[in-house]
């Protein structure tokens, strides 16, 4: 079955503070570049790019430096479009 709608990005929101060393983007294509962009958790307004990396096997993204996120923060992972 094909979904009727699919967001072009992945949203991560955190209820607790944590250190993020890697993330998984389900359905993402290995080899694509991904940007992680900080967003306001309530309005989803984008802020600054906090990391860039390549998507690996099974959608795993290994970050060069772990991210420290605090309770209530959010970020978006936006894969580049294949040309």
Protein Blocks (a to p, Z undefined) as FASTA:
>chain_A
ZZfbdcfbdcdddfbdcddfbdcdehiaehiacddddddfklopacbdfbdcdddehhia
cdfbacdddehiacdddddddZZ
